[in-house]
Amino acid sequence: MPEELLDEREAAKLKWRCRRGLVENDLFIEQFFLTYGSRLTASQAQGLTTLMDLADNDLLDLLLRRKELSGDLDTPNVKVVLEQLRPRVAAPSPALAG
């Protein structure tokens, strides 16, 4: 059974809650909401809320892959949302591989 989507009001409240002090974090979060905002699920909201409890620099380290999830943060909901927030890494071109 598909997971229930957040209604428009819940999604707007979550987006407001996600505002950060570092512009870099805001850029990742804004892209996330542009991509997934119209179809956010409760599990995504839970994962995103958990990540928003982090300090700005800790969140940025996760987003830039300078650190990985550990401890209480290492849950399925947080993993999914973190991968959705992270920038896409392009595969190397076969011509450049060598």
Residue pairs with C-beta under 8 A, 6 or more apart in sequence:
3 41
3 42
3 43
4 41
4 42
5 39
5 40
5 41
6 14
6 40
6 41
6 42
6 45
10 40
10 45
11 37
11 38
11 40
14 40
14 45
14 48
14 49
15 33
15 37
17 49
17 52
18 29
18 33
18 48
18 52
19 26
19 29
20 26
20 29
20 52
20 56
20 59
21 56
22 56
22 57
22 59
22 60
24 60
24 63
25 56
25 59
25 60
25 63
28 63
28 85
28 86
28 87
29 85
31 85
32 48
32 81
32 84
32 85
35 84
36 44
36 84
43 76
43 77
43 80
44 77
44 80
44 81
44 84
46 77
47 75
47 77
47 78
47 79
47 80
47 81
47 82
48 81
50 73
50 75
50 77
50 78
51 59
51 62
51 73
51 78
51 81
51 82
51 85
52 59
54 62
54 73
58 67
60 66
61 67
62 68
62 69
62 82
63 82
63 85
63 86
63 87
65 86
69 78
69 79
69 82
